[in-house]
Amino acid sequence: MVVRVAVVDPLPVFQQGVSAVLAGAGYAVETPADVVAWVRRSTSSVVLLTVLSEDDWDVLSRLCGTLGAQVVIAVLDGDPAASGARAVRLGARSVLPRSVSVDALRQTVDATIGGQAVMPAAVAAALAAGSQTDAHSPLSADQLSWLRDLAGGTTVARLASRAGYSERAMFRLLRVLYRQMGVSGRLQAVMRAQELHWL
């Protein structure tokens, strides 16, 4: 069976280069505009998803969570430790730095398809430690305040009222916060924030 690979990156040059490398290795490579729809139609598929923005994190969450994509490899820019751990917690099987070499790219895709999880050592260390690599919060002051209130037992309705949002809008904002933290709900978010000494 031929494994189909989707390459998703905002830079056409990077996307075309990765596609050429993987096509040369014998994979059927595509660059879908809507990777979520592509995964719904595909069987035996792999997605190389570059994650740079919150929208990209949302796509990763949808691919791994709701859709149950078979294999997602998160491609990350910058320091991979914290963001790599977040990607794995959301369901990415492997993590690659965006500055990866051609050989490492091919080896990672091959190993991931073979059932292995491949990631930089810093990502594995962050996962083993159960936290991000530094104690500085990547969250806004408002988000930290919401976490403190939630940890203190405040209801979402009361939190929404204090923050000046509707209850529905507050639930949406909290879902974004949970995804940003790499957790699935309130209890996990509070526990993670306590582990990281944010509260």
BAFI-3210 file (N, C-alpha, C; in Angstrom, 3 decimals, decimal comma, padded with zeros to 6 digits):
// residues 199
n [1|2|3|4|5|6|7|8|9|10|11|12|13|14|15|16|17|18|19|20|21|22|23|24|25|26|27|28|29|30|31|32|33|34|35|36|37|38|39|40|41|42|43|44|45|46|47|48|49|50|51|52|53|54|55|56|57|58|59|60|61|62|63|64|65|66|67|68|69|70|71|72|73|74|75|76|77|78|79|80|81|82|83|84|85|86|87|88|89|90|91|92|93|94|95|96|97|98|99|100|101|102|103|104|105|106|107|108|109|110|111|112|113|114|115|116|117|118|119|120|121|122|123|124|125|126|127|128|129|130|131|132|133|134|135|136|137|138|139|140|141|142|143|144|145|146|147|148|149|150|151|152|153|154|155|156|157|158|159|160|161|162|163|164|165|166|167|168|169|170|171|172|173|174|175|176|177|178|179|180|181|182|183|184|185|186|187|188|189|190|191|192|193|194|195|196|197|198|199]
n.u [000,831|000,549|001,818|000,352|001,397|000,888|002,023|002,221|002,756|003,334|005,161|005,765|008,197|009,557|007,632|007,530|010,150|010,349|008,367|009,518|011,769|010,543|008,978|011,020|011,890|010,024|007,401|003,894|003,179|001,345|000,062|-002,215|-004,723|-006,642|-006,042|-007,440|-009,824|-008,578|-007,460|-009,782|-010,622|-008,600|-006,793|-004,372|-002,484|-000,117|000,702|002,691|002,938|003,517|003,813|003,141|001,488|-001,366|-003,611|-002,537|-001,963|-004,542|-005,376|-003,658|-004,636|-007,233|-006,668|-005,385|-007,029|-010,033|-010,373|-008,698|-006,355|-004,076|-001,210|000,658|003,179|004,717|006,103|008,349|009,333|012,160|013,015|012,522|011,667|009,522|007,336|007,402|006,810|004,219|003,025|003,234|001,666|-000,781|-001,128|000,595|002,716|005,433|008,137|009,693|012,388|012,103|014,347|015,479|017,663|017,953|018,438|017,712|015,031|013,942|014,587|013,111|010,451|010,279|010,780|008,644|006,400|006,905|006,063|007,421|008,183|009,602|011,736|013,389|015,911|015,508|012,765|011,833|012,931|011,511|008,940|009,323|009,899|007,501|006,709|007,057|010,136|010,981|010,197|008,830|005,816|004,055|001,657|-000,921|-001,484|-004,188|-005,039|-003,579|-004,746|-007,355|-006,847|-006,006|-008,390|-010,071|-008,754|-009,316|-011,932|-013,870|-016,754|-017,382|-019,313|-019,259|-016,611|-016,706|-018,406|-016,860|-014,718|-015,916|-017,119|-019,452|-020,902|-020,680|-018,687|-016,593|-016,219|-015,240|-012,825|-011,506|-011,222|-009,370|-007,221|-006,739|-005,949|-003,642|-002,081|-001,789|-003,552|-006,661|-008,798|-010,342|-009,493|-007,050|-005,671|-005,427|-003,931|-001,579|-000,715|-000,145|001,932|003,851|004,347|002,910|000,804]
n.v [-001,178|002,203|004,929|007,960|011,300|014,389|017,652|020,488|023,821|027,309|028,571|028,479|027,669|026,146|024,147|022,992|022,076|020,141|018,420|017,542|016,148|014,044|012,861|011,953|009,940|008,051|008,416|009,214|012,372|015,213|018,580|019,765|022,345|022,407|020,627|019,212|018,378|016,808|014,727|013,513|012,265|010,518|007,435|005,547|007,668|010,369|013,324|016,121|018,770|022,119|024,072|027,159|029,214|030,088|029,234|027,131|025,386|024,772|023,378|021,162|020,050|019,377|017,507|015,449|014,958|015,142|014,077|011,914|011,382|009,240|009,516|012,205|014,514|016,977|019,999|022,269|025,638|027,387|027,043|023,762|022,428|023,130|023,682|021,387|019,393|020,168|019,686|016,886|016,165|016,950|015,053|014,604|012,370|012,445|014,863|017,500|019,785|022,811|023,398|021,068|018,540|017,105|014,305|013,662|014,354|012,458|010,072|010,436|010,493|007,908|006,315|007,123|006,324|003,664|003,191|004,315|006,905|009,986|012,489|015,559|015,394|017,278|017,648|015,141|015,155|017,279|016,210|013,983|015,252|016,298|018,866|022,186|023,560|025,893|028,096|030,360|031,756|031,290|032,421|034,947|037,765|037,923|035,288|033,839|034,884|033,923|031,183|031,140|031,923|029,799|027,697|028,391|027,707|029,194|029,606|029,156|030,872|032,965|033,774|034,678|036,850|038,529|039,002|040,296|039,043|037,059|034,007|031,942|032,931|032,974|030,242|029,530|030,998|029,759|027,171|027,674|028,453|026,024|024,372|025,732|025,210|022,536|020,701|019,007|019,975|021,811|020,834|019,499|021,712|023,405|021,731|021,438|024,110|024,488|022,620|023,909|026,081|028,436|029,402]
n.w [000,000|-000,851|000,870|001,517|001,663|003,162|002,873|004,724|004,871|005,339|003,663|000,304|-000,965|000,966|001,375|-001,205|-001,432|000,652|-000,254|-002,680|-001,726|-000,301|-002,300|-003,919|-002,288|-002,683|-001,814|-002,141|-002,585|-001,514|-001,478|000,138|000,244|002,177|004,761|006,688|005,428|003,490|005,027|005,900|003,586|003,038|003,263|005,028|005,586|006,051|007,744|007,430|009,290|009,569|012,388|013,371|014,241|016,350|014,980|013,527|015,633|016,328|014,057|014,254|016,631|015,813|013,786|015,200|017,403|017,036|014,442|014,416|012,919|011,230|011,319|012,414|011,897|013,570|012,567|013,701|014,513|015,843|019,382|020,224|022,556|024,543|022,786|021,266|023,155|023,733|021,223|021,041|023,227|022,239|020,325|018,166|016,494|015,943|016,090|014,426|013,926|012,057|010,677|009,792|008,428|005,105|005,120|007,783|007,698|005,860|007,258|009,614|008,683|007,560|009,883|011,524|010,076|010,296|012,841|014,965|017,365|016,806|017,932|018,938|021,508|023,539|023,545|024,355|026,927|028,093|028,051|029,702|032,077|032,586|032,220|030,805|029,530|030,801|033,539|032,963|032,029|028,990|028,726|028,652|030,881|031,517|030,937|032,852|035,137|034,829|035,120|037,796|039,055|038,274|039,544|042,126|042,328|041,023|039,012|035,474|034,514|036,388|036,083|033,437|033,725|035,382|033,649|031,586|029,419|027,477|028,706|026,870|025,130|026,938|027,429|024,894|024,841|026,948|025,909|023,881|025,490|026,859|024,738|024,010|026,208|025,907|026,997|027,885|029,353|032,123|034,724|034,110|033,104|035,334|037,018|035,469|035,370|038,069|038,397|036,888|038,381|037,964|039,290]
ca.u [000,000|001,306|001,524|000,176|001,943|000,508|002,995|001,504|003,652|002,939|006,133|005,750|009,523|009,795|006,673|007,957|011,404|010,028|007,618|010,466|012,573|009,728|008,622|012,233|012,005|008,992|006,084|002,923|003,132|000,375|000,091|-003,611|-005,043|-007,413|-005,512|-008,469|-010,654|-007,720|-007,362|-011,091|-010,731|-007,419|-006,457|-002,929|-001,927|000,791|000,677|003,780|002,267|004,309|003,009|003,736|000,511|-002,440|-004,462|-001,869|-002,184|-005,927|-005,398|-003,020|-005,590|-008,329|-006,151|-005,044|-008,111|-011,347|-010,352|-007,922|-005,443|-003,189|000,135|000,954|004,520|004,721|007,339|008,346|010,378|012,717|013,306|011,474|011,352|008,173|006,330|007,410|006,053|002,809|002,569|003,075|000,496|-001,975|-001,283|001,596|003,536|006,841|008,390|010,896|012,652|011,924|015,683|015,927|018,407|017,242|018,546|016,914|013,628|013,596|014,662|011,999|009,210|010,348|010,635|007,306|005,491|007,200|005,496|008,252|008,041|010,914|011,718|014,651|016,092|014,934|011,321|011,675|013,233|010,379|007,832|009,663|009,828|006,098|006,483|007,833|011,521|011,253|009,084|008,150|004,561|003,804|000,277|-001,144|-001,870|-005,602|-005,136|-003,098|-005,774|-008,458|-006,420|-006,042|-009,798|-010,574|-008,145|-009,992|-013,305|-014,783|-017,468|-017,130|-020,271|-018,747|-015,384|-017,132|-018,953|-015,713|-013,855|-016,677|-017,491|-020,594|-020,455|-020,293|-017,383|-015,598|-015,927|-014,369|-011,503|-010,879|-010,812|-008,124|-006,204|-006,422|-005,156|-002,334|-001,337|-001,645|-004,405|-007,999|-009,863|-010,094|-008,705|-005,681|-005,050|-005,060|-002,836|-000,377|-000,282|000,460|003,220|004,781|004,476|002,315|-000,256]
ca.v [000,000|003,443|005,901|009,320|012,275|015,782|018,610|021,744|024,867|028,564|029,016|027,574|027,126|025,082|023,083|022,318|021,370|018,942|017,530|016,940|015,171|012,864|012,213|011,234|008,753|007,102|008,685|009,978|013,617|016,222|019,807|020,193|023,644|022,090|019,332|018,505|017,695|015,802|013,582|012,827|011,461|009,683|006,291|005,353|008,990|011,023|014,775|016,943|020,042|023,155|024,746|028,458|030,134|029,438|028,537|025,858|024,510|024,320|022,337|019,980|019,489|018,750|016,326|014,381|014,677|014,857|013,254|010,697|011,143|008,124|009,958|013,624|014,930|018,427|020,666|023,449|026,638|027,841|026,070|022,753|021,709|023,380|023,527|019,976|018,656|020,512|018,989|015,461|016,050|017,083|013,845|014,412|011,190|012,843|016,302|017,870|021,219|023,248|023,475|019,678|018,187|016,216|012,929|013,537|014,394|011,133|009,072|010,653|010,046|006,442|005,750|007,417|005,408|002,345|003,052|004,922|008,336|010,613|013,875|015,995|014,983|018,297|017,395|013,963|015,568|018,086|015,284|013,166|016,115|016,619|020,303|022,887|023,667|027,036|028,423|031,555|031,408|031,873|032,869|036,362|038,057|037,547|033,829|033,407|035,275|032,960|029,920|031,312|031,904|028,425|026,890|028,758|027,214|030,099|029,011|029,820|031,978|034,071|034,217|035,445|038,118|039,344|039,357|041,102|038,234|036,171|032,694|031,183|033,438|032,550|028,834|029,500|031,475|028,721|026,075|028,122|028,375|024,610|023,899|026,389|024,524|021,129|019,900|018,872|020,551|022,679|020,177|019,318|023,034|023,863|020,882|021,794|025,433|024,310|021,960|024,875|027,189|029,640|029,865]
ca.w [000,000|-000,955|001,914|001,001|002,594|002,940|003,407|004,956|005,346|004,704|002,662|-000,848|-001,260|001,940|001,077|-002,434|-001,160|001,433|-001,156|-003,628|-000,984|000,013|-003,567|-004,309|-001,431|-003,090|-001,245|-002,922|-001,817|-001,913|-000,679|000,140|000,834|003,388|005,195|007,456|004,429|002,854|005,938|005,907|002,362|002,843|004,107|005,072|005,311|006,979|007,569|007,957|009,532|010,200|013,404|013,656|014,831|017,111|014,010|013,232|016,794|016,231|013,016|014,849|017,588|015,045|013,092|016,148|018,341|016,485|013,241|014,635|011,795|011,537|011,674|012,220|012,287|013,770|012,169|014,561|014,369|017,110|020,441|020,119|023,798|025,057|021,743|020,877|024,175|023,513|020,023|021,360|024,103|021,403|019,527|017,108|016,768|015,889|016,060|013,679|013,795|010,666|010,084|009,675|007,216|004,179|005,615|009,004|007,281|005,312|008,333|010,541|008,035|007,498|011,231|012,022|009,372|010,847|014,178|016,004|017,634|016,645|018,394|019,530|022,899|024,423|023,627|025,215|028,297|028,574|028,297|030,874|033,255|032,803|032,148|029,802|029,960|031,654|034,414|032,498|031,381|027,680|028,750|028,944|032,266|031,647|030,985|034,170|036,099|034,674|035,729|039,257|039,452|038,110|040,606|043,360|042,323|040,342|037,889|034,194|034,427|037,205|035,428|032,262|034,216|035,835|032,512|030,633|028,260|027,663|029,162|025,669|024,681|027,927|027,149|023,705|025,246|027,774|025,016|023,252|026,539|027,108|023,591|024,105|027,267|025,555|027,881|027,326|030,153|033,273|035,775|033,620|032,978|036,676|037,490|034,707|035,825|039,393|038,177|036,315|039,345|037,410|040,202]
c.u [000,881|000,865|001,458|000,634|001,463|001,562|002,296|002,458|003,263|003,913|006,177|007,108|009,838|008,904|007,092|009,240|011,169|009,296|008,548|011,314|011,773|009,260|009,813|012,457|010,891|007,611|005,203|002,638|002,114|000,541|-001,325|-003,797|-005,811|-007,013|-006,540|-009,382|-009,858|-007,639|-008,673|-011,234|-009,635|-007,374|-004,952|-002,206|-001,037|000,713|001,920|003,207|003,212|003,392|003,718|002,792|-000,525|-003,404|-003,868|-002,035|-003,602|-006,051|-004,779|-003,973|-006,727|-007,862|-005,951|-006,213|-009,381|-011,316|-009,578|-007,013|-004,425|-001,823|000,263|002,364|004,480|006,083|007,333|009,544|010,911|013,016|012,195|010,985|009,914|007,119|006,275|006,632|004,567|002,252|002,323|001,856|-000,805|-002,175|-000,321|002,447|005,009|006,940|009,706|011,136|012,527|013,262|016,288|016,713|017,573|017,273|017,688|015,425|013,181|013,570|013,489|010,693|009,183|010,092|009,227|006,278|005,675|006,722|006,316|007,891|009,429|010,802|013,097|014,712|015,479|013,433|011,056|011,935|012,086|009,177|008,091|009,563|008,388|005,803|007,260|009,217|011,811|010,007|008,337|006,930|004,453|002,387|000,196|-001,522|-003,325|-005,755|-004,665|-004,115|-006,957|-008,092|-006,451|-007,487|-010,384|-010,031|-008,819|-011,454|-014,316|-015,457|-017,142|-018,075|-019,762|-017,473|-015,717|-017,635|-017,823|-014,885|-014,584|-017,040|-018,809|-020,050|-019,971|-018,912|-016,275|-015,226|-014,994|-012,953|-010,775|-010,444|-009,504|-006,976|-005,780|-005,579|-003,748|-001,460|-001,114|-002,435|-005,813|-009,103|-009,371|-009,169|-007,256|-004,952|-004,584|-003,881|-001,523|000,167|000,370|001,830|004,279|004,988|003,981|001,265|000,326]
c.v [001,248|004,391|007,279|010,302|013,665|016,665|019,960|022,749|026,162|029,067|028,039|026,938|025,966|023,882|022,290|021,534|020,083|017,934|016,815|015,872|013,895|012,129|011,409|009,976|007,750|007,319|009,440|011,255|014,578|017,439|020,385|021,564|023,447|020,696|018,535|017,736|016,574|014,552|012,801|011,890|010,408|008,490|006,113|006,653|009,487|012,516|015,372|018,346|021,012|023,943|026,029|029,385|029,354|028,706|027,181|024,876|023,959|023,211|021,048|019,278|018,769|017,474|015,159|013,984|014,220|013,891|011,961|010,362|010,075|008,593|011,458|013,881|016,452|018,981|022,027|024,346|027,001|026,701|025,028|022,179|021,912|023,145|022,073|019,125|018,930|019,755|017,509|015,257|016,168|015,882|013,657|013,201|011,537|014,352|016,531|019,367|021,607|023,320|022,092|019,455|017,232|014,771|012,712|013,561|013,026|010,073|009,203|010,167|008,520|005,810|005,960|006,513|003,990|002,163|003,655|006,394|008,942|012,069|014,252|015,596|015,991|018,114|016,200|014,321|016,381|017,196|014,452|013,979|016,497|018,097|020,888|023,145|024,883|027,406|029,671|031,163|032,056|032,438|034,361|036,535|037,674|036,036|033,287|033,736|034,308|031,636|030,003|031,241|030,499|027,514|027,165|028,348|028,120|029,390|029,779|031,010|033,195|034,657|035,096|036,823|039,060|039,863|040,199|040,369|037,514|034,816|031,850|031,613|032,995|031,095|028,717|029,928|030,437|027,531|026,421|028,020|026,929|024,044|024,466|025,689|023,049|020,212|019,874|019,493|021,324|022,038|019,994|020,658|023,545|023,051|021,240|023,134|025,342|023,638|022,942|026,099|028,503|030,219|030,204]
c.w [000,000|000,147|001,282|002,077|002,190|003,596|003,500|005,592|004,645|003,639|001,496|-001,141|-000,319|001,625|-000,163|-002,217|-000,397|000,556|-002,126|-002,946|-000,742|-001,242|-004,081|-003,501|-001,706|-002,504|-002,232|-002,130|-002,408|-001,010|-000,633|000,786|002,137|003,855|005,990|006,499|003,754|003,720|005,975|004,704|002,233|003,774|004,009|004,753|006,436|006,690|008,209|008,071|010,229|011,129|013,807|014,423|015,636|016,180|013,655|014,384|016,768|015,187|013,552|015,807|016,868|014,353|014,050|017,037|017,688|015,320|013,421|013,464|012,184|012,020|011,383|012,742|012,377|013,412|012,855|014,304|015,748|018,075|020,496|021,446|024,239|023,991|021,253|021,858|024,012|022,309|020,301|022,257|023,313|020,485|018,383|017,472|016,811|015,799|015,331|013,784|012,316|009,936|009,858|008,373|006,359|004,690|006,854|008,686|006,782|006,403|009,296|009,943|007,966|008,864|011,776|011,363|009,891|012,283|015,295|016,180|017,598|017,075|018,906|021,007|023,867|024,592|024,537|026,674|028,891|028,885|029,546|032,155|033,567|032,760|030,987|030,365|030,817|032,435|033,977|031,694|030,009|027,597|029,042|030,416|032,498|031,778|032,335|035,259|036,032|035,329|037,259|039,766|039,356|039,210|041,946|043,400|041,651|039,174|036,614|034,039|035,196|036,596|034,220|032,675|034,649|034,666|031,463|029,353|028,532|028,117|027,980|025,164|025,646|027,716|025,937|024,061|026,092|026,933|024,313|024,256|026,787|025,972|023,652|025,147|026,950|026,465|027,312|028,161|031,358|034,315|035,343|033,509|034,333|037,211|036,789|035,173|037,204|039,281|037,709|037,204|038,776|038,357|041,565]
res [m|v|v|r|v|a|v|v|d|p|l|p|v|f|q|q|g|v|s|a|v|l|a|g|a|g|y|a|v|e|t|p|a|d|v|v|a|w|v|r|r|s|t|s|s|v|v|l|l|t|v|l|s|e|d|d|w|d|v|l|s|r|l|c|g|t|l|g|a|q|v|v|i|a|v|l|d|g|d|p|a|a|s|g|a|r|a|v|r|l|g|a|r|s|v|l|p|r|s|v|s|v|d|a|l|r|q|t|v|d|a|t|i|g|g|q|a|v|m|p|a|a|v|a|a|a|l|a|a|g|s|q|t|d|a|h|s|p|l|s|a|d|q|l|s|w|l|r|d|l|a|g|g|t|t|v|a|r|l|a|s|r|a|g|y|s|e|r|a|m|f|r|l|l|r|v|l|y|r|q|m|g|v|s|g|r|l|q|a|v|m|r|a|q|e|l|h|w|l]
***
